[in-house]
Amino acid sequence: MTDLRTCWVGFFGNKVGGNVEWHNNQTLDPDGNEIASNTIQRNLDCSHNAPPPQIGDSITEGRGPNTVLGRNTGQCPPVVIPD
C-alpha cells in the first residue's frame, strides 16, 4: 500500500505469503493507519506514514498484533515473532 490519502485505512486478518510494504500513506483520523492480526510470511516494512501504523482501537474488537516470520522494520506496530 503506497501513497494512499483517505480518512481511515485498515489491514486486518490477512495471510500474506510474501512481504507487506506500507509507505507514504496519510489518513485524517489520528489513529487511521491500522495494521493488525495479519500473518506475514516474509517482512513487514512501514515508512513515511502519517500517522504511523498501529494496532489502534481494533484491539477492542479482538484483533491483536501481527505475526511476522521475517523482519518488522520502520514504523510498523509491534509484532508476535513465532518460536
FENDAQUI-V951138 format. One record per residue. SS is DSSP state (~ for helix, > for strand, _ for the rest). OMEGA is omega in whole degrees, 0 to 359 (* if undefined). Layout:
ss: [SS/SS]
omega: [OMEGA/OMEGA]
//
This chain:
ss: [_/>/_/_/>/>/_/_/>/>/>/>/_/_/>/>/_/_/_/>/>/>/>/_/_/>/>/_/_/_/_/_/>/>/>/>/_/_/>/>/_/_/_/>/>/>/>/_/_/>/_/_/_/>/_/~/~/~/~/~/~/_/_/_/_/>/>/>/_/_/_/>/>/>/_/_/_/_/>/>/_/_/_]
omega: [183/173/177/174/185/175/186/174/178/179/190/168/181/172/185/182/182/181/168/177/185/189/169/177/181/176/177/179/182/172/189/176/184/179/184/172/177/170/185/186/181/188/172/183/182/178/173/178/178/356/177/178/182/173/173/183/176/179/178/179/177/178/181/183/174/170/183/182/177/182/174/189/176/185/187/179/178/184/169/177/183/177/*]
//
